[in-house]
């Protein structure tokens, strides 16, 4: 048996009409009000984090970003960091 996860209490003050709408929606979904609220809050948090923390690029944008990241000719310190040999150097 796994140890029970410690939980924290979150107190919210909302107008009665907000509480009534949440209670009604929770009842419609067949879940407890607290479970409904936690699920909705987590979904909103995940959606926001996804939109802020992750970029979605089309193919052209992806190529531009890759070129910028891999063209180290004018950035020798980056080239050293990435351990990429100088593309303009001649190898004997």
Residue, then its C-alpha position, 0 to 999 in steps of 0.5 A: x500500500x502506498x503512503x497517502x499523498x499529503x493534500x493542501x486546503x484551498x479556500x475560495x470566496x465566490x458569489x453564491x451564483x458562482x457556487x451554484x453554477x459550479x455545484x450544478x455542473x458538478x452534479x451534471x457530471x456526476x462528480x463531487x464539487x471539489x473534484x469537478x473544480x480541481x479537474x477544471x482548474x488543472x485543465x485550465x492550468x495545463x492549457x495556459x502553460x501549453x500555450x505559453x511554454x510551447x511554440x507551434x511552428x509551421x514547416x517554414x518557421x521550423x527551417x528558419x529556427x533550425x538555420x538560426x540555431x545551427x549556423x555558428x559561423x559568426x558565433x564561435x563560442x556557440x560552436x564550441x559549446x555545441x562542439x560543431x566543427x567550423x563548416x568553412x574550415x578545410x580538412x586535410 
